[in-house]
Amino acid sequence: MTLLLIALLVEVAVGYPDRLVRAIGHPVIWIGRLISFLETRLNRPALGFAQRRMLGVLALVLLVAVTGLAGVALQAALGVVVAAVLASSLLAQRSLHQHVARVAEALETGGLEAGRETVSHIVGRDPQGLDEAGVARAAIESLAENFSDGVVAPAFWIGAGGLAGGAVYKAVNTADSMIGHRSERYRAYGWAAARLDDLLNLPASRLSALLIIAAAGLQGLDWRGAWRAVRRDAPRHRSPNAGWPEAAMAGALGLALGGPRSYAGVAVDDGYMGDGRREAGAADIRAALRLFRFADALGIGLALLLWFILRG
C-alpha cells in the first residue's frame, strides 16, 4: 500500500514528463510493441477461428507472464520508492485531466471545429458528426470511463499486487484496446484479451462510480440522481464496466450521456446514461473536471486510510 500511495502522489504532482517519453518511451509503448510483435507472428488469417482464439490465449499468457515477472524483478531490485515512481507511469490522473481540459479550452477559444479536432485525440468516434453538445458529451464520457480504467483500476491492482499487479493490468488493458475488437481480424485472436480486461476492470468500475457519487454529495451536486442513474442505466451500456462511472457522472451533473454514436462510419446504438439534458458545453466539461478532481482526491484519501489500517 506504501507503493500505491507514493505512486498516486507522484503521478498527480508531476505526471509522466514529455521529455521522458521522447527519450525512453513509456511503459504502454513498450507493452504495445510486445503485443504487436506477438500479433504479427501468431494471428495468421489462414488459420481457423478456433486456432486463432487459442493463439490469442497463448499470446495473452505470454504477455501477462512477461509483464508480471518484470514487475516482480524490478520491485525486488529497486525497492519500494523507486518501484513506486515506475508504477506512477501506469496511472493517468494528471494526463487525463489535461487532455479533457484541452477540449473545454478548444471550445471556448476556437469554437466547434477546434473542439472536434481536440476531442478526436481522446475518443474513437467520428468527430465531424458531432455538434458542440456532442463534443462536450464525448469529452465527459471519456473522462468518466478513463477515471475507471486509467486511474482507479491500475491503482486497485497496484494496491493488490504491487508494480507487477499494475503492469499486468496495464498490459491487459492495452491489449484490449489494440486487439480486443470485434473486427474480422481480431474477433477470434483478441477474444481472451477483451474478456480478461472486462474481468479486471469490474471492481474498479464499481468503485469509481461510488467515488463519483461520494464526491458529488460532498460538492453539493445531485448524488441521489447519480445513484439512481447507476442503478438504472449502468447495465444498459454495451460495456459491462464503462456504464458505471458514466452513469454516475451523468446523474451528478444532470446530463444524459451515451446514446447512439458513430465509430469509423459504423453506427452504434448504446443506452443512455442519466435522464437529464443532452445539451452540454465547455462549462459542463469543467464541472465534470471538478467532480473528477474531487473523486480522485477521495481515492487518494482511501489509499491513505488503508495504509494507516494496514500499518496497524
SULNORFEN-V861826 format. One record per residue. N is the residue number from 1. RES is the residue in one small letter. SS is DSSP state (H for helix, E for strand, L for the rest). PSI is psi in radians with two decimals (* if undefined). D_FIRST is the distance of its C-alpha to the first C-alpha in Angstrom with 1 decimal. Layout:
BEGIN
{{N RES SS PSI D_FIRST} {N RES SS PSI D_FIRST}}
END
This chain:
BEGIN
{{1 m L -0.51 0.0} {2 t H -0.76 3.8} {3 l H -0.78 5.3} {4 l H -0.81 5.1} {5 l H -0.76 6.2} {6 i H -0.76 8.7} {7 a H -0.76 9.8} {8 l H -0.78 10.7} {9 l H -0.69 12.5} {10 v H -0.79 14.3} {11 e H -0.72 15.5} {12 v H -0.45 16.8} {13 a H -0.78 18.5} {14 v H -0.27 20.2} {15 g L -2.69 19.6} {16 y L 1.83 21.0} {17 p L 2.45 24.4} {18 d H -0.60 27.5} {19 r H -0.61 28.8} {20 l H -0.66 26.0} {21 v H -0.80 26.8} {22 r H -0.56 30.4} {23 a H -0.85 29.9} {24 i H -0.01 27.6} {25 g L -2.82 26.8} {26 h L 2.61 23.5} {27 p H -0.64 21.3} {28 v H -0.62 22.7} {29 i H -0.77 26.2} {30 w H -0.77 25.6} {31 i H -0.74 24.4} {32 g H -0.64 27.4} {33 r H -0.67 29.8} {34 l H -0.72 28.7} {35 i H -0.78 29.2} {36 s H -0.71 32.6} {37 f H -0.82 33.6} {38 l H -0.70 33.1} {39 e H -0.72 34.7} {40 t H -0.41 37.8} {41 r H -0.43 38.4} {42 l H -0.54 37.6} {43 n L 1.32 38.5} {44 r L 2.14 42.2} {45 p L -0.46 44.4} {46 a L -0.32 47.1} {47 l L 2.78 44.9} {48 g L 2.97 44.9} {49 f H -0.85 42.3} {50 a H -0.69 41.0} {51 q H -0.73 40.8} {52 r H -0.61 38.9} {53 r H -0.76 36.4} {54 m H -0.67 35.9} {55 l H -0.57 35.5} {56 g H -0.67 32.9} {57 v H -0.78 31.0} {58 l H -0.78 31.4} {59 a H -0.70 30.3} {60 l H -0.71 27.1} {61 v H -0.78 26.4} {62 l H -0.74 27.1} {63 l H -0.81 24.9} {64 v H -0.72 21.9} {65 a H -0.80 22.7} {66 v H -0.85 23.1} {67 t H -0.67 20.0} {68 g H -0.81 17.8} {69 l H -0.65 19.5} {70 a H -0.72 19.3} {71 g H -0.76 15.5} {72 v H -0.81 15.3} {73 a H -0.76 18.1} {74 l H -0.74 16.8} {75 q H -0.69 13.4} {76 a H -0.64 15.4} {77 a H -0.61 18.1} {78 l H -0.34 16.5} {79 g H 2.98 13.5} {80 v H -0.78 10.0} {81 v H -0.88 11.5} {82 v H -0.67 14.2} {83 a H -0.61 12.2} {84 a H -0.68 10.1} {85 v H -0.73 13.6} {86 l H -0.74 14.7} {87 a H -0.49 12.1} {88 s H -0.46 13.2} {89 s L -0.23 16.5} {90 l L -0.10 15.5} {91 l L 2.83 15.0} {92 a L 0.62 18.2} {93 q H -0.97 17.9} {94 r H -0.83 20.5} {95 s H -0.65 22.7} {96 l H -0.81 23.0} {97 h H -0.77 24.2} {98 q H -0.77 26.6} {99 h H -0.72 28.1} {100 v H -0.65 28.8} {101 a H -0.58 30.1} {102 r H -0.54 32.5} {103 v H -0.78 34.1} {104 a H -0.76 34.8} {105 e H -0.69 36.3} {106 a H -0.75 38.4} {107 l H -0.68 39.9} {108 e H -0.62 40.6} {109 t H -0.49 42.2} {110 g H -0.11 43.5} {111 g H -2.87 44.2} {112 l H -0.82 43.8} {113 e H -0.70 44.3} {114 a H -0.68 41.7} {115 g H -0.74 39.3} {116 r H -0.78 40.1} {117 e H -0.72 39.5} {118 t H -0.73 36.2} {119 v H -0.40 34.8} {120 s L -0.31 35.9} {121 h L -0.24 33.1} {122 i L -0.13 30.4} {123 v L 2.78 32.2} {124 g L -0.10 34.3} {125 r L 2.90 37.2} {126 d L 1.98 40.6} {127 p H -0.50 40.5} {128 q H -0.30 44.3} {129 g H 0.07 44.6} {130 l L 2.34 42.4} {131 d L -3.05 44.0} {132 e H -0.73 42.1} {133 a H -0.66 40.6} {134 g H -0.68 39.5} {135 v H -0.80 37.8} {136 a H -0.76 36.0} {137 r H -0.71 34.9} {138 a H -0.73 33.8} {139 a H -0.73 31.5} {140 i H -0.70 30.1} {141 e H -0.74 29.6} {142 s H -0.72 27.8} {143 l H -0.82 25.5} {144 a H -0.84 24.7} {145 e H -0.72 24.2} {146 n H -0.34 22.2} {147 f H -0.65 19.9} {148 s H -1.02 19.0} {149 d H -0.13 19.1} {150 g H -0.24 18.4} {151 v H -1.10 15.5} {152 v H -0.75 14.1} {153 a H -0.89 14.6} {154 p H -0.62 13.0} {155 a H -0.74 9.9} {156 f H -0.80 10.0} {157 w H -0.47 10.6} {158 i H -0.75 8.1} {159 g H -0.63 5.3} {160 a H -0.61 8.0} {161 g H 0.30 9.3} {162 g H -2.73 7.9} {163 l H -0.65 10.9} {164 a H -0.75 13.3} {165 g H -0.77 12.1} {166 g H -0.69 12.4} {167 a H -0.73 15.6} {168 v H -0.78 17.1} {169 y H -0.85 16.6} {170 k H -0.61 18.2} {171 a H -0.80 20.9} {172 v H -0.74 21.9} {173 n H -0.70 21.9} {174 t H -0.70 24.0} {175 a H -0.72 26.3} {176 d H -0.73 26.9} {177 s H -0.47 27.9} {178 m H -0.69 30.2} {179 i H 0.00 31.8} {180 g L 0.60 30.8} {181 h L 2.78 34.0} {182 r L 0.56 37.0} {183 s L 2.95 39.4} {184 e L -0.63 41.9} {185 r L -0.62 40.1} {186 y L -0.05 36.7} {187 r L -0.73 37.4} {188 a L -0.89 37.4} {189 y L -0.65 35.3} {190 g L 0.07 32.4} {191 w H -0.81 32.4} {192 a H -0.72 29.5} {193 a H -0.76 27.2} {194 a H -0.74 28.0} {195 r H -0.72 27.5} {196 l H -0.63 24.1} {197 d H -0.74 22.9} {198 d H -0.75 24.1} {199 l H -0.80 22.2} {200 l H -0.47 18.8} {201 n H -0.16 19.3} {202 l H -0.91 20.4} {203 p H -0.66 17.3} {204 a H -0.63 16.4} {205 s H -0.70 20.0} {206 r H -0.73 20.3} {207 l H -0.71 17.1} {208 s H -0.67 18.4} {209 a H -0.75 21.8} {210 l H -0.67 20.5} {211 l H -0.71 18.8} {212 i H -0.75 22.1} {213 i H -0.79 24.1} {214 a H -0.75 22.3} {215 a H -0.67 22.6} {216 a H -0.77 26.3} {217 g H -0.74 26.9} {218 l H -0.39 25.6} {219 q H -0.04 27.6} {220 g L 0.29 30.8} {221 l L -3.12 30.9} {222 d L 1.39 32.1} {223 w H -0.54 29.0} {224 r H -0.73 31.5} {225 g H -0.64 32.9} {226 a H -0.76 29.5} {227 w H -0.77 28.9} {228 r H -0.73 32.4} {229 a H -0.70 32.0} {230 v H -0.84 28.9} {231 r H -0.69 30.6} {232 r H -0.74 33.9} {233 d H -0.47 33.2} {234 a H -0.73 29.9} {235 p H -0.25 31.6} {236 r H -0.25 34.4} {237 h L 2.54 32.4} {238 r L -0.39 33.3} {239 s L 2.43 29.6} {240 p L -0.15 27.8} {241 n L -0.66 24.7} {242 a H -0.51 26.0} {243 g H -0.44 28.1} {244 w H -1.01 25.3} {245 p H -0.57 24.1} {246 e H -0.77 27.6} {247 a H -0.71 29.3} {248 a H -0.77 27.0} {249 m H -0.76 27.7} {250 a H -0.82 31.4} {251 g H -0.69 31.8} {252 a H -0.62 30.1} {253 l H -0.03 32.4} {254 g L 0.59 35.5} {255 l E 2.93 35.8} {256 a L 1.82 36.7} {257 l E 3.12 34.6} {258 g E -2.57 35.0} {259 g L -3.01 38.5} {260 p L 2.50 40.8} {261 r E 3.04 40.0} {262 s E 2.32 41.1} {263 y E 2.02 39.3} {264 a L 0.74 41.6} {265 g L -0.01 44.6} {266 v E 2.11 43.4} {267 a E 2.36 43.2} {268 v E 2.15 40.3} {269 d L 1.66 40.8} {270 d L 2.85 37.5} {271 g L 2.72 37.0} {272 y E 2.41 36.8} {273 m E 1.97 33.6} {274 g L 2.80 34.7} {275 d L 0.47 38.4} {276 g L -2.62 38.7} {277 r E 2.63 40.6} {278 r L -0.42 40.6} {279 e L 2.32 41.7} {280 a L 2.80 38.9} {281 g L -2.89 38.7} {282 a H -0.63 36.9} {283 a H -0.62 36.3} {284 d H -0.62 34.5} {285 i H -0.75 32.2} {286 r H -0.60 31.4} {287 a H -0.69 30.9} {288 a H -0.66 28.4} {289 l H -0.68 26.6} {290 r H -0.72 26.4} {291 l H -0.71 25.0} {292 f H -0.81 22.4} {293 r H -0.72 21.3} {294 f H -0.75 21.0} {295 a H -0.68 19.1} {296 d H -0.71 16.7} {297 a H -0.66 16.3} {298 l H -0.67 15.7} {299 g H -0.74 12.9} {300 i H -0.70 11.2} {301 g H -0.66 12.2} {302 l H -0.72 10.8} {303 a H -0.70 7.2} {304 l H -0.74 8.3} {305 l H -0.78 10.0} {306 l H -0.62 7.3} {307 w H -0.79 5.6} {308 f H -0.73 9.3} {309 i H -0.80 10.1} {310 l H -0.44 8.0} {311 r H -0.29 9.4} {312 g L * 12.6}}
END
